[in-house]
Amino acid sequence: VVADVMAGVGPFAVPLTSPAAGHFDPSSVDIVCHANDLNPVSHEYLCRNAKLNRCYSDKLLTYNLDGREFIRRMSDERVDVDHFIMNLPASAPEFLDAFRGYDFLHRDRTPRVHVHCFGEKARDAADAARVESDLAARCEAALGAEGCLR
């Protein structure tokens, strides 16, 4: 199960659930994707893209919620999410605070959270290490768990 928190028009969600995608083989993979976007226009085009690409309606479930509300809903409804995708590079790390209090207790594993974010361009290895550390600090601050990513 994939939860795409900031799905936009569906660049991840649609290929994951469409038989038109070259990699899609429903006999070997059973992917369900909960795809969300706050922007009503993006949500409308997500639904249109799902229809145009013949996504299975029981495999792609769409929402028009705030990202934090969507994450809490996945927890409250005990959706057994394996991967969260947060593809809003300018601000995705700041949404990590929604995982504070997430109900992981009903699971035997925690989901992997994929956070897409911008960082400044590194000029050398030392600079790259600093940029990575700065991005980790942003994520840790939002999570309220200093040092958890380093």
BAFI-3210 file (N, C-alpha, C; in Angstrom, 3 decimals, decimal comma, padded with zeros to 6 digits):
// residues 150
n [1|2|3|4|5|6|7|8|9|10|11|12|13|14|15|16|17|18|19|20|21|22|23|24|25|26|27|28|29|30|31|32|33|34|35|36|37|38|39|40|41|42|43|44|45|46|47|48|49|50|51|52|53|54|55|56|57|58|59|60|61|62|63|64|65|66|67|68|69|70|71|72|73|74|75|76|77|78|79|80|81|82|83|84|85|86|87|88|89|90|91|92|93|94|95|96|97|98|99|100|101|102|103|104|105|106|107|108|109|110|111|112|113|114|115|116|117|118|119|120|121|122|123|124|125|126|127|128|129|130|131|132|133|134|135|136|137|138|139|140|141|142|143|144|145|146|147|148|149|150]
n.u [000,854|000,579|000,816|000,287|001,011|001,110|-000,003|-000,481|-001,103|-000,799|001,781|003,156|001,172|-000,636|000,891|001,486|-000,890|-002,045|-002,957|-001,934|000,631|003,929|005,301|003,371|001,898|-000,645|-000,845|001,458|001,994|000,304|-000,753|-002,067|-002,992|-003,312|-004,085|-003,520|-004,356|-004,322|-005,019|-007,800|-007,980|-005,733|-006,457|-008,749|-007,570|-005,947|-007,897|-008,955|-006,665|-006,374|-008,647|-008,201|-005,917|-006,852|-006,822|-007,263|-010,184|-010,412|-007,842|-006,690|-007,285|-008,653|-008,144|-009,011|-007,570|-005,916|-002,419|-001,464|-003,848|-004,575|-002,490|-003,002|-005,518|-004,947|-003,687|-005,729|-007,693|-006,418|-004,983|-002,893|-000,144|002,674|004,514|004,990|004,720|006,069|006,004|006,616|008,710|009,518|008,338|007,762|009,271|008,388|005,888|006,231|005,673|003,139|003,339|003,856|002,646|001,484|-000,219|001,569|001,501|-000,252|000,943|003,413|005,625|007,173|006,136|007,933|009,051|009,150|010,639|010,662|012,788|014,216|017,628|020,536|022,979|025,759|029,260|031,494|032,681|032,673|030,948|028,640|028,113|027,463|025,146|023,452|023,305|022,020|019,521|018,636|018,439|016,305|014,204|014,246|013,617|010,964|009,835|010,236|012,232|015,185|018,271|017,476|017,813|020,436]
n.v [-001,178|002,147|005,520|008,500|011,540|014,169|014,215|015,570|015,647|012,994|011,649|009,560|007,927|007,192|005,595|003,484|002,137|001,582|-000,462|000,189|000,990|000,044|-001,665|-002,832|-005,565|-007,238|-009,820|-010,359|-008,276|-006,542|-003,623|-000,997|002,322|005,201|008,334|011,751|015,216|018,615|020,786|021,578|021,626|020,189|017,768|017,169|016,750|014,596|012,640|012,616|011,775|009,250|008,002|008,251|006,675|004,242|003,312|001,014|001,206|000,172|000,121|002,628|005,172|008,259|011,469|014,707|016,474|018,334|017,774|017,006|016,296|014,160|012,286|011,824|010,706|008,289|007,002|007,042|005,515|003,190|002,290|000,126|001,176|000,899|002,535|005,998|008,718|011,849|014,293|017,214|019,311|021,904|022,197|019,735|018,472|019,901|018,889|016,577|016,665|015,712|013,035|012,721|011,046|009,160|006,122|003,534|001,248|-000,833|-002,317|-004,542|-003,473|-000,362|002,215|003,202|006,437|008,585|011,482|014,166|016,795|020,118|021,104|023,087|023,399|021,345|021,913|020,370|017,340|017,806|019,965|018,748|016,957|018,760|019,966|017,733|017,185|019,509|019,218|016,866|017,812|019,625|017,831|016,263|018,209|018,798|016,304|016,228|014,817|014,870|013,964|011,506|010,815|010,732]
n.w [000,000|-000,924|000,034|-001,322|-000,496|-001,465|-004,200|-006,592|-010,048|-010,367|-010,972|-009,731|-008,579|-010,670|-012,640|-010,895|-010,617|-013,037|-015,753|-018,177|-017,823|-018,491|-016,710|-015,181|-013,681|-012,706|-011,728|-010,350|-008,605|-006,123|-005,815|-003,982|-004,076|-002,242|-003,080|-002,729|-002,977|-002,104|-003,708|-005,565|-008,385|-009,232|-008,053|-009,556|-012,086|-011,445|-011,052|-013,674|-015,109|-014,015|-015,038|-017,842|-018,087|-017,436|-014,747|-012,116|-010,253|-007,712|-006,931|-007,013|-004,961|-004,395|-002,826|-001,549|000,360|003,022|003,408|005,998|007,271|005,647|006,203|008,937|008,651|007,360|009,470|011,493|010,241|010,125|007,887|006,251|005,483|003,404|002,118|002,203|000,059|-000,368|-002,285|-002,622|-003,078|-002,076|000,423|001,681|003,854|006,112|006,584|007,941|010,617|010,961|011,401|014,046|016,760|015,142|014,566|014,925|016,303|015,706|013,819|012,410|011,363|010,410|008,147|005,183|004,567|001,969|001,302|-000,718|-001,413|-001,720|-001,877|-001,441|-004,101|-003,940|-003,802|-003,350|-001,681|001,116|001,296|000,318|002,377|004,418|003,335|003,227|005,959|006,855|005,589|006,818|009,430|009,138|008,618|010,960|012,867|012,215|012,725|015,400|016,612|017,280|015,833|014,794|012,140|011,599]
ca.u [000,000|001,302|000,037|000,929|000,460|001,006|-000,001|-000,608|-001,914|-000,620|002,948|003,515|-000,022|-001,235|001,644|001,441|-002,192|-002,579|-002,508|-001,261|002,051|004,681|005,749|002,230|001,508|-001,495|-000,698|002,628|002,041|-001,009|-000,520|-003,167|-002,426|-004,166|-003,458|-004,139|-003,837|-005,164|-005,466|-008,932|-007,712|-004,831|-007,244|-009,589|-006,723|-005,562|-009,032|-008,999|-005,534|-006,691|-009,617|-007,533|-004,930|-007,592|-006,423|-008,288|-010,817|-010,171|-006,397|-006,346|-008,289|-008,223|-008,589|-008,771|-007,387|-004,621|-001,480|-001,447|-005,125|-004,503|-001,627|-003,742|-006,619|-004,372|-003,469|-007,015|-008,415|-005,526|-004,574|-001,597|000,700|004,075|005,318|004,417|005,468|005,823|006,675|006,393|010,078|009,728|007,834|007,424|009,800|007,606|004,690|006,575|005,095|001,880|003,620|003,901|001,441|000,958|-000,455|002,385|001,412|-001,051|001,699|004,659|006,709|006,797|006,227|009,045|008,566|010,004|010,455|011,372|013,025|015,292|018,792|021,427|023,929|027,039|030,427|032,485|032,184|032,408|029,741|027,528|027,831|026,795|023,795|022,698|023,070|021,013|018,220|018,259|018,023|014,949|013,261|014,228|012,903|009,531|009,451|010,404|013,098|016,534|019,261|016,913|018,182|021,894]
ca.v [000,000|003,403|006,727|009,631|012,645|015,351|013,474|016,399|015,036|011,548|011,066|008,293|007,120|006,643|004,437|002,368|001,465|001,518|-001,576|000,741|001,165|-001,101|-002,565|-003,298|-006,965|-007,472|-011,169|-010,461|-007,182|-006,037|-002,297|-000,073|003,641|006,281|009,524|012,941|016,550|019,674|021,658|020,926|021,474|019,028|016,577|016,881|016,164|013,267|011,760|012,486|010,933|007,875|007,471|008,138|005,585|003,038|002,826|000,231|002,046|-000,393|000,225|004,034|005,863|009,659|012,340|016,139|016,898|018,850|016,667|016,553|015,620|012,882|011,389|011,433|009,819|006,958|006,438|006,834|004,423|002,028|001,834|-000,533|001,812|000,469|003,672|007,334|009,573|013,265|014,948|018,658|019,597|023,157|022,187|018,402|018,157|020,530|018,088|015,399|016,768|014,951|011,671|012,674|010,390|008,203|004,822|002,451|000,118|-001,923|-002,870|-005,233|-002,707|001,024|002,522|004,015|007,749|009,158|012,933|014,868|018,175|020,864|021,505|023,863|022,608|021,151|022,119|019,314|016,317|018,405|020,773|017,798|016,449|019,840|020,100|016,571|017,379|020,560|018,643|015,932|018,624|020,114|016,716|015,903|019,262|018,593|015,078|016,391|013,708|015,261|012,902|010,221|010,533|010,770]
ca.w [000,000|-001,058|000,300|-001,981|000,296|-002,321|-005,460|-007,789|-011,101|-010,312|-011,635|-009,088|-008,326|-011,891|-013,140|-009,943|-010,617|-014,397|-016,578|-019,351|-017,492|-018,990|-015,647|-014,391|-013,809|-011,537|-011,196|-009,486|-007,639|-005,758|-005,264|-003,763|-003,848|-001,756|-003,658|-002,179|-003,249|-001,559|-004,790|-006,239|-009,820|-009,332|-007,732|-010,726|-013,134|-010,957|-011,384|-015,139|-015,520|-013,615|-016,003|-019,149|-018,037|-017,049|-013,428|-011,438|-009,235|-006,384|-006,681|-006,862|-004,171|-004,404|-001,736|-001,728|001,748|003,426|003,586|007,395|007,509|004,933|006,974|010,144|008,241|007,136|010,806|012,160|009,573|010,216|006,558|006,424|004,474|003,324|001,653|002,036|-000,876|-000,101|-003,406|-002,696|-002,640|-001,348|001,797|002,198|005,190|007,169|006,823|008,733|011,953|010,986|011,848|015,509|017,259|014,162|015,200|014,383|017,225|015,155|012,701|012,763|010,752|010,154|006,714|004,688|004,160|000,926|001,335|-001,790|-000,977|-002,361|-001,092|-002,303|-004,867|-003,259|-004,668|-003,100|-000,750|002,422|001,118|000,187|003,721|005,139|002,775|003,688|007,388|006,981|005,214|007,891|010,577|008,825|008,782|012,375|013,588|011,959|013,403|016,843|017,032|016,913|015,708|014,345|010,753|011,436]
c.u [000,894|000,334|000,817|000,291|000,196|001,040|-000,039|-001,529|-001,655|000,621|003,466|002,299|-000,584|-000,420|001,624|000,170|-002,816|-002,066|-001,801|000,224|002,798|005,075|004,595|001,885|000,675|-001,374|000,491|002,681|000,631|-000,827|-001,840|-002,525|-003,524|-003,474|-004,235|-003,525|-004,834|-005,770|-006,614|-008,723|-006,775|-005,588|-008,129|-008,770|-006,147|-006,661|-009,154|-007,872|-005,774|-007,654|-008,969|-006,552|-005,526|-007,109|-007,587|-008,867|-010,642|-008,686|-005,944|-007,512|-007,826|-008,888|-008,240|-008,686|-006,058|-003,707|-001,456|-002,722|-005,125|-003,652|-002,349|-004,886|-006,109|-004,147|-004,792|-007,790|-007,595|-005,219|-003,140|-000,618|002,125|004,997|004,465|005,315|005,069|006,613|006,196|007,696|010,283|009,314|007,523|008,006|008,969|006,314|004,973|006,006|003,784|002,104|003,794|002,582|000,821|000,842|000,319|002,205|000,637|-000,318|002,917|005,867|006,231|006,935|007,493|008,454|009,577|009,708|011,308|011,558|014,189|016,414|019,693|022,434|025,267|028,187|031,509|031,910|031,839|031,131|028,509|027,131|027,079|025,350|022,915|022,353|021,996|019,609|017,726|017,768|016,624|013,908|013,124|013,467|011,393|009,019|009,481|011,274|014,524|017,483|018,749|017,329|019,684|022,541]
c.v [001,234|004,534|007,898|010,896|013,885|014,877|014,338|015,723|013,538|010,957|009,783|007,372|006,456|005,466|003,234|001,540|001,312|000,301|-001,096|000,974|-000,110|-002,110|-003,249|-004,738|-007,337|-008,875|-011,286|-009,386|-006,690|-004,705|-001,544|001,254|004,602|007,564|010,769|014,204|017,583|020,550|020,975|020,741|020,286|017,734|016,176|016,222|014,815|012,270|011,551|011,579|009,477|007,233|007,257|006,962|004,280|002,445|002,070|001,049|001,481|-000,353|001,663|004,754|007,305|010,456|013,776|016,768|017,616|017,654|016,118|015,783|014,238|011,872|010,907|010,482|008,395|006,248|006,096|005,667|003,140|001,419|001,313|-000,056|001,271|001,629|004,924|008,075|011,008|014,066|016,389|019,283|020,875|023,059|020,814|018,110|018,755|019,759|016,844|015,464|015,990|013,512|011,577|012,080|009,411|006,835|003,715|001,171|-001,067|-002,663|-003,634|-004,539|-001,277|001,302|003,303|005,319|008,354|010,651|013,549|016,313|018,798|021,095|022,282|022,940|022,550|021,288|021,056|018,357|016,899|019,241|019,872|017,246|017,501|020,000|018,948|016,702|018,434|020,029|017,672|016,707|019,197|019,036|016,332|016,938|019,095|017,349|015,243|015,314|013,982|014,062|011,584|009,846|010,533|009,743]
c.w [000,000|-000,738|-000,268|-001,411|-000,546|-003,773|-006,709|-008,790|-011,236|-010,950|-010,987|-009,014|-009,579|-012,446|-012,194|-010,073|-011,999|-015,149|-017,844|-019,096|-017,867|-017,936|-014,931|-014,700|-012,583|-010,962|-010,238|-008,403|-007,383|-005,049|-005,155|-003,433|-003,406|-002,186|-003,249|-002,768|-002,760|-002,648|-005,547|-007,741|-010,039|-009,072|-008,909|-011,830|-012,718|-011,312|-012,890|-015,637|-015,163|-014,615|-017,376|-019,214|-017,527|-015,722|-012,805|-010,292|-007,829|-006,015|-006,479|-006,192|-004,011|-003,283|-002,086|-000,333|001,916|003,709|005,002|007,735|006,851|005,713|008,227|009,795|007,990|008,477|011,477|011,569|009,519|008,848|006,694|005,344|004,565|002,969|001,616|001,060|-000,584|-001,125|-003,559|-002,200|-001,834|000,122|002,382|003,581|006,336|007,480|007,662|010,143|012,071|011,438|013,360|015,994|016,282|014,829|014,488|015,201|016,664|014,044|013,206|012,130|010,556|008,663|006,398|004,176|003,197|000,843|000,237|-001,347|-001,749|-001,359|-002,021|-002,984|-004,124|-004,247|-004,489|-002,051|000,619|002,376|001,020|001,558|004,547|004,664|003,261|005,172|007,629|006,654|006,277|009,110|010,371|009,095|010,255|013,203|013,414|012,683|014,925|017,426|016,569|016,888|015,153|012,925|010,539|012,322]
res [v|v|a|d|v|m|a|g|v|g|p|f|a|v|p|l|t|s|p|a|a|g|h|f|d|p|s|s|v|d|i|v|c|h|a|n|d|l|n|p|v|s|h|e|y|l|c|r|n|a|k|l|n|r|c|y|s|d|k|l|l|t|y|n|l|d|g|r|e|f|i|r|r|m|s|d|e|r|v|d|v|d|h|f|i|m|n|l|p|a|s|a|p|e|f|l|d|a|f|r|g|y|d|f|l|h|r|d|r|t|p|r|v|h|v|h|c|f|g|e|k|a|r|d|a|a|d|a|a|r|v|e|s|d|l|a|a|r|c|e|a|a|l|g|a|e|g|c|l|r]
***
